[in-house]
């Protein structure tokens, strides 16, 4: 029988499209689950590329301010020891350098947070380096500043100690200024702190490291890539250890 009323076909077509979309959605969920499962098996099974993997049980935290990566990284490091202050509590304990920026003068990230924590990187906000973060960390647990090497980082992970590390995000363009005290600061536009929580390979020659990035989540970097990213900051890091 020939159907002359095309209005009957419209709901049938919609139903078909809805069914197709539903099936695609289910397929995508299954695929996403399988990818997650494969990732877990690869990076938590205990063996990667012939070497042992060690990973600490940190809780991920996304930074709450545009430039609070260092504090967010410290918060994730503290979570390894089930120490869970809020980000705002940690920020409240951090020293700030209130020096306003001019064409050639700004604050000192070695002594306090430079700029506005909700500011724009390299414009009205920058960040803070290891010593002020160490001071905050030591109000909760033991901590120390180190100059990181791959072997030292692997050693700290084996000891159960997460490490706050400094590197950069983006192109890593150099910017310079002087502090009011005359200290010359060579900084990186895109300075970014992360939390190192694991590695794979031999402790004496780690192949790569597992990192929690307070913006991008879990990252897995080859050793050479990690060290290249840390190099502009002279490999500074804060080891957070047991209370």
C-alpha positions, 0 to 999 in steps of 0.5 A: 500500500502506498503511503501518501501522508509523509507526516507518518514518516517523520516520527518514525525517522526521529525514532530511528535517529534517537535509537542510533544516537543511543546505540552510539552513546552506549558504544562510546561508554563501553569504549571509554570504559575499556580504555580506562581499564587498559590504562589501569592495567598498564600503569597499576599492574606493577610492570611497565616495559620490563620495569617495576612501577611504583605509584603513591595513593594521592588524591587529585585536586584541581587548582581553584585559582588561575595561578594557585598551582603550587598550593594545589600541588602541595595539597595533592602531596599532603593527601598521600599522608591523609592530610587534607587541608582546603586550598583556601587554608593553604593559601592563607598560610602562604607568604605573598610579595605585594610589590606591584609590577612596573616595567622593570621591577616586581616581587621575589618568588623565592620569598613569596607569591608574586602578583595576584593569585587570580591574575593573568600569568606574566601580566599581573600574576606569576607564582612562587618558588620552593622555599615559601611552599616549604614553609607551608608544608612544614606546618603540616608534616616534614618537608625539604627542598632538593635539587632533583635528579631522576635517581633522587626522585625515584628514591623519594617515591620508593620512600613513600614521599611525593614531590612538588616539582617546578616546570612550565606549561606552554612555550616557556618564554623567558621574562626578567625583572628586578626585585626592590632589593636588586635581585635579578629574576629570570622567570618563565612565562607559564611557570607551573607546579605539579606533584610527582607521585610515581615512576616506572623502570629501575630506581637507578635509571627510571624510564618515566614518571607519573605526575598529577597536574593541578589543571590537566590531571594525571600525566605520564612523562618520559624522564628526559621530557620531565627533566627538560621541563624542570631545567629552567628552574634549576630542578628545584623541588619540595619533598613532602614526607611522613609526619 
